[in-house]
Amino acid sequence: MPARTAKQQGELAEVAFIYRASALGFVVSKPFGDSAPFDVVVGSGPRLFRVQVKSAAGSRNGVYEINAGRGRFVKSAYTANEIDILAAWLVPEDVWYLIPVAAFTPRKTIRLGNGAGRRYARFREDWGWLL
C-alpha cells in the first residue's frame, strides 16, 4: 500500500473519529469546507463541542507526537475560542485521547503513549469529555 500524504492521514483520522463517536451514540456533524479551526462538531444533549482531530501513525520508543497547533508553516497553539476538544488517534494502537483545550494550551506539540508521562493518561479513551 502506498504511503499516505499528511492530508490523506488527516482525512482518515476524521473518518475514524466520526465512526467511533457515532458508534458510541454521539451526533457528529462536519462543517462545510475546511476553513474552520475545528474538524467536526459533536452533539451531546443540549451541548455542542468543537473537535479538532489529529493522529500519529508512528512512534519513537512508544511515544507519539501530536501536532496540537494550527498553521501550515508557522504553528500557533489552539485556544478555547477555536476548539473545545482535541481528539488524538494513535493509529497503530487504535487508541483515542479526548483532551480539553485547557489541558494542553499553549503547547503546540503534545506527547502521548507509553513512556510519555502521565500528563494526558486520564484522557485516554475518555469519551465522557463529550457529555
C-alpha positions as a Markdown table, in Angstrom:
| # | Residue | x | y | z |
|---|---|---|---|---|
| 1 | Met | 0.0 | 0.0 | 0.0 |
| 2 | Pro | 1.4 | 3.4 | -0.9 |
| 3 | Ala | 2.3 | 5.9 | 1.8 |
| 4 | Arg | -0.3 | 8.4 | 2.7 |
| 5 | Thr | 0.2 | 12.2 | 2.5 |
| 6 | Ala | -0.4 | 14.2 | 5.6 |
| 7 | Lys | -3.7 | 15.4 | 4.1 |
| 8 | Gln | -4.8 | 11.8 | 3.5 |
| 9 | Gln | -3.8 | 10.8 | 7.0 |
| 10 | Gly | -5.9 | 13.7 | 8.4 |
| 11 | Glu | -8.9 | 12.7 | 6.3 |
| 12 | Leu | -8.6 | 9.1 | 7.5 |
| 13 | Ala | -8.4 | 10.2 | 11.2 |
| 14 | Glu | -11.5 | 12.3 | 10.7 |
| 15 | Val | -13.4 | 9.4 | 9.3 |
| 16 | Ala | -12.2 | 7.1 | 12.1 |
| 17 | Phe | -13.3 | 9.7 | 14.7 |
| 18 | Ile | -16.7 | 10.1 | 13.1 |
| 19 | Tyr | -17.2 | 6.3 | 13.0 |
| 20 | Arg | -16.1 | 5.8 | 16.7 |
| 21 | Ala | -18.1 | 8.8 | 18.1 |
| 22 | Ser | -21.2 | 7.8 | 16.1 |
| 23 | Ala | -20.9 | 4.2 | 17.3 |
| 24 | Leu | -20.8 | 5.5 | 20.8 |
| 25 | Gly | -24.1 | 7.3 | 20.2 |
| 26 | Phe | -22.9 | 10.9 | 19.7 |
| 27 | Val | -24.3 | 13.0 | 16.9 |
| 28 | Val | -21.4 | 14.2 | 14.7 |
| 29 | Ser | -21.6 | 17.0 | 12.1 |
| 30 | Lys | -18.9 | 18.0 | 9.6 |
| 31 | Pro | -18.6 | 21.7 | 8.7 |
| 32 | Phe | -18.8 | 22.6 | 5.1 |
| 33 | Gly | -15.3 | 23.4 | 3.7 |
| 34 | Asp | -12.1 | 23.3 | 5.6 |
| 35 | Ser | -11.5 | 26.8 | 6.9 |
| 36 | Ala | -12.9 | 26.3 | 10.4 |
| 37 | Pro | -10.3 | 25.7 | 13.2 |
| 38 | Phe | -12.2 | 22.5 | 14.1 |
| 39 | Asp | -12.9 | 19.4 | 12.1 |
| 40 | Val | -16.2 | 18.2 | 13.5 |
| 41 | Val | -18.9 | 19.2 | 15.9 |
| 42 | Val | -20.2 | 16.7 | 18.3 |
| 43 | Gly | -23.6 | 17.0 | 19.8 |
| 44 | Ser | -24.4 | 15.6 | 23.2 |
| 45 | Gly | -27.8 | 16.6 | 24.5 |
| 46 | Pro | -28.0 | 20.4 | 24.6 |
| 47 | Arg | -24.3 | 20.9 | 24.2 |
| 48 | Leu | -22.1 | 21.1 | 21.1 |
| 49 | Phe | -18.4 | 20.6 | 21.1 |
| 50 | Arg | -15.9 | 21.8 | 18.5 |
| 51 | Val | -13.4 | 19.0 | 18.0 |
| 52 | Gln | -10.1 | 19.1 | 16.2 |
| 53 | Val | -9.0 | 15.7 | 15.1 |
| 54 | Lys | -5.3 | 14.8 | 15.0 |
| 55 | Ser | -3.4 | 11.5 | 14.5 |
| 56 | Ala | 0.0 | 9.9 | 14.8 |
| 57 | Ala | 0.9 | 6.8 | 12.6 |
| 58 | Gly | 4.3 | 6.3 | 14.1 |
| 59 | Ser | 6.1 | 6.5 | 17.4 |
| 60 | Arg | 9.6 | 6.7 | 18.8 |
| 61 | Asn | 10.0 | 4.2 | 21.7 |
| 62 | Gly | 6.3 | 4.1 | 22.2 |
| 63 | Val | 5.9 | 7.9 | 22.4 |
| 64 | Tyr | 3.7 | 9.6 | 19.8 |
| 65 | Glu | 4.0 | 13.2 | 19.0 |
| 66 | Ile | 0.7 | 15.0 | 18.2 |
| 67 | Asn | 0.7 | 18.4 | 16.5 |
| 68 | Ala | -1.6 | 20.4 | 18.8 |
| 69 | Gly | -1.3 | 23.6 | 16.8 |
| 70 | Arg | -2.7 | 25.2 | 13.7 |
| 71 | Gly | -0.9 | 26.7 | 10.7 |
| 72 | Arg | 0.9 | 25.1 | 7.8 |
| 73 | Phe | 4.4 | 26.6 | 8.3 |
| 74 | Val | 4.3 | 28.7 | 11.4 |
| 75 | Lys | 2.4 | 26.9 | 14.2 |
| 76 | Ser | 0.1 | 28.7 | 16.7 |
| 77 | Ala | -1.4 | 27.0 | 19.7 |
| 78 | Tyr | -5.2 | 26.3 | 19.6 |
| 79 | Thr | -7.2 | 28.4 | 22.0 |
| 80 | Ala | -10.6 | 27.9 | 23.7 |
| 81 | Asn | -12.0 | 30.5 | 21.2 |
| 82 | Glu | -11.3 | 28.0 | 18.4 |
| 83 | Ile | -11.8 | 24.4 | 19.8 |
| 84 | Asp | -13.2 | 22.6 | 22.8 |
| 85 | Ile | -11.6 | 19.2 | 22.5 |
| 86 | Leu | -8.5 | 17.8 | 20.7 |
| 87 | Ala | -9.2 | 14.2 | 19.7 |
| 88 | Ala | -5.8 | 12.4 | 19.1 |
| 89 | Trp | -5.8 | 9.0 | 17.5 |
| 90 | Leu | -2.7 | 6.8 | 17.9 |
| 91 | Val | -3.2 | 4.8 | 14.7 |
| 92 | Pro | -1.1 | 1.6 | 15.4 |
| 93 | Glu | -2.8 | 1.1 | 18.8 |
| 94 | Asp | -6.2 | 2.3 | 17.7 |
| 95 | Val | -6.5 | 4.4 | 20.9 |
| 96 | Trp | -8.1 | 7.8 | 21.2 |
| 97 | Tyr | -7.3 | 10.6 | 23.6 |
| 98 | Leu | -10.0 | 13.3 | 24.1 |
| 99 | Ile | -8.2 | 16.3 | 25.6 |
| 100 | Pro | -9.9 | 19.6 | 26.5 |
| 101 | Val | -8.1 | 22.6 | 25.1 |
| 102 | Ala | -7.4 | 24.0 | 28.6 |
| 103 | Ala | -5.4 | 20.8 | 29.4 |
| 104 | Phe | -2.7 | 21.4 | 26.7 |
| 105 | Thr | -2.8 | 25.0 | 25.7 |
| 106 | Pro | -0.4 | 26.9 | 25.0 |
| 107 | Arg | 1.5 | 23.8 | 23.8 |
| 108 | Lys | 1.8 | 23.2 | 20.1 |
| 109 | Thr | 3.0 | 19.6 | 20.4 |
| 110 | Ile | 2.0 | 17.0 | 22.9 |
| 111 | Arg | 3.4 | 13.6 | 23.6 |
| 112 | Leu | 1.2 | 10.6 | 24.2 |
| 113 | Gly | 1.6 | 6.8 | 24.7 |
| 114 | Asn | 3.9 | 4.6 | 26.8 |
| 115 | Gly | 6.7 | 6.5 | 28.4 |
| 116 | Ala | 5.3 | 9.9 | 27.5 |
| 117 | Gly | 4.5 | 10.7 | 31.1 |
| 118 | Arg | 1.1 | 10.7 | 32.9 |
| 119 | Arg | 0.0 | 14.2 | 32.0 |
| 120 | Tyr | -2.6 | 13.1 | 29.5 |
| 121 | Ala | -3.2 | 9.5 | 30.7 |
| 122 | Arg | -6.6 | 10.4 | 32.2 |
| 123 | Phe | -7.8 | 11.4 | 28.7 |
| 124 | Arg | -7.2 | 8.0 | 27.1 |
| 125 | Glu | -10.5 | 6.7 | 25.7 |
| 126 | Asp | -12.4 | 9.1 | 28.0 |
| 127 | Trp | -15.3 | 9.9 | 25.7 |
| 128 | Gly | -17.0 | 11.5 | 28.8 |
| 129 | Trp | -15.4 | 14.8 | 27.9 |
| 130 | Leu | -18.1 | 15.0 | 25.1 |
| 131 | Leu | -21.0 | 14.8 | 27.6 |
